Amino acid sequence: MNETIHAFFHSTGLPEILEPSLVTFLVVGLAELGDKTQILAFSLATRFRRPWTVLAGIVTAVAANHLLTAFAGSWAGSLLPTRALAAMVGASFIAVGAWTLWGGDEKEHGPVGRYGAYLTTVIAFFLMEMADKTQCAILVLAANYRSPLSVAAGGITAMTAVNGIGVFLGDRVSRVLPPRTLRIGTACLFFVMGVAALLSVLR
C-alpha cells in the first residue's frame, strides 16, 4: 500500500513530506464521519450553547491524545520490520472498517460533567478517544511513517474539521447524510485500503 500512496504523491506533484499528515487526515476524517464523537460534539454544543468554547475543548483533548499516541506508535515502529508494519496497517484498516460498521451505538454520548463547557468537553473527548478506532489508526500510522508530529497534525486537523461540523452543523448534516449511510460507505473504503495493504505484503 505504501508504494501505491507514494505513486499517488509523485503523480500529483505533492511534496512527500506532506504524505503522513495527508494520509492520516484522510483516514481519521473518514473514520470520524458519523461517529459517536460527532454526536457528542453536537450534544455538548447544544447543551452549553458556546460552540467556540466546545471546539476549543475538542482541539485540546484531541491534541493531547493524538500526540501521546503518535509518539508511542513511532517508537513501536522503530522496533518492527517493514513487512510486519505493512501487515499491521492492512489489518488495522480492516479492523477500523469493522469497528465503523458494527462497533457500537453512535447515540452513546459519553460522560458529560458539571465543570463548564471547556473542561467538560476536554474530559469527555479525551476519555471518548481512549482505545477508539481513531486512536488505533494514529498508533499504526505513526509506527508506519515514524513521523509522530506529522501524523498527529493530520489526526488533530481531521478531528477538528469533522467534529467542528458536529458542533456547528451536526443536526443538518445528519438529516442529509444519515449516520448509517456514512458508516457503511466509510467501512467499505477501509476494507478496500486494508485488503490493498495486505496484498502488498504478499508481493
N, C-alpha and C positions, 0 to 999 in steps of 0.2 A: 504493500500500500504506500510506503514511503516513496518508492520510485514513481508511482502514479502522481502523488502530490508534488514531488519535485518537478516532474514533467509539466504539470499544470502551471507552476510558477514560472518556469522557463518560457512557456508558450505565451503567457500573459505579460511578461516583462516585469512582473512584480519582484522586488528585492527578496532574496531568500531569507534575509534577516527577519522579515515580517511573517514568515511561514508559521512559526509556533503560535504567535498571537492570533493570526487569522484562522488557523485550523481550530484552535481552542475556542475562539469566538463562535465559529460555526457549530462545533459540537455542543458546547454549553448552551448556545442560543436555541438550538433545535431541541435539546433535552428539556429546557425550561418552558417551552411553549405548551400551554395548557396544564402546566404542573401545579401542584398544590401551593407552591410558593407564590405563584401569581394570584391565586385566590386569597392567600394570606395577605399579600400586599394590598389588594383591593379592600379586604376586610379592615385592615388597620387604618387605611386612608379614610374609609367611610366612618369608622368609629371616632377617630381623632379630628378629622376634617383639617388636617395640616399636612397636605401631600408632600411639600418640600422637606419637612422635618422627617416624615416617614421614609422618603427616598434617601435622605442623609443617613438614617439609621441602617437602611439596607446596604448602602455602599460600605459603611464602617464594618458591619458584620461579615459581609462577603469578602472584603479585602483581608480581614484577619484570618478567616477560614481558608481562603484560597492561597494566600501567601504561605501559611504553615504547611498546607497540603502539597503545594508545588515544590517547596524545598525538600520535604520528605520524599517526594517522588523522584526528584532529581538525584538525591543521594542514593536511593534504591537502584535507579537506572545505571549508576556507575558500577554497580556490582553484577549486572546481568549482561549476558551476551546479546548481540543484535537480533538473532533469530528468536530467542526467548522473548525479547521485548516486542517483536512483531506479532508473535503469537498472543502475548498478553493484550496488545492493542486490539487485535481482532476479537478475542474472547470478550474483552470489556465492552466493545461496541455492541456485540450481540447481547450481552447481559444488560446493557443500558437500554437496548431496544425492548427486551423482555420486561424490564422494570417499568419502562414507559408505558407499555401496553397493559400489563397486569398488576403493576406494583402499587396497589393501594388506592384509596379514595381521594380524588382531587378536592373533595369538600372538607378534608381534615384541615382545620385552621391552625393547629398547633397552639402553643402557650400564648396567652395574652395576659400580661400582668397589670400591675397598678402603679407603674413607675414613670408615667408620662409617655408621650408619643415617641421621642427619640430612643430612650433606654429600653422601652418595651419592644420596639422594633429591632434593636440590636440583639437583645436576648433571644427573641423569637426566631429571627432569621439565623443566628449563629447555631442555635440548637436544631433548627429545621434542616440545616445543611450538613450536620454531622451524619456521616455514613449515608448521605444521599447519593443519588446517581451522578450528580454533577461533581461532587467531591471525588468520587471514584474515577470519573473521567479526567479530572485535573491531575490526580495522582499518577495515572498511567501515562498521560501526555507529557507530564514533566519528566517521568522516567525515560520516555522515548526521546524527547528533544534535549534533555539535560540543560534546559534554559528556564529556570524557575520563574524569573521575573517576567519574561515574555509570556509564558503560559498563564501565569497569574493575571497579568494585564489583560489578556484575551478573555479569561474567565470573568474577571471583575466587570469588564466593559459589557460583555454579553448579559450578565446577570442584572446590571444596572439598566440596560436597554429594555430587556424583556419584562423585568419587574416594574420598571417605570411605566410601561403600558398597563400593568396591573394596577398601579397607583392612580393613573390619570384616565385611562380608558378601558379598564377591565370590564365594566358592565357592557359597553358597546361591542367590544371585541368578542365577548362570549356569545353575544346574540348573532354575530355574523359568522363566526367560526366556532362551533360547539367544541368543548374540550375533548369529547370522544373522537371527533374527526381529526383534531390536531394530534392526539395521541397515536392514532392508527398510522397517519401519514409519517409522523416523526419516527415511530418504531420501525417502519419499513425502510426508511433511509439508513437507520443504524444497522439493521440486518444486512443491507447491501454492503455498507462500508466494512462491517465485520467479516463477512464472507470474503471480500476482496483482500483484506489484510491477511486472513488465514491462508488463502490461496498463494499469496506472495511468499509465505514461509515454505511452501512445497516446491517452489521453483528451483 
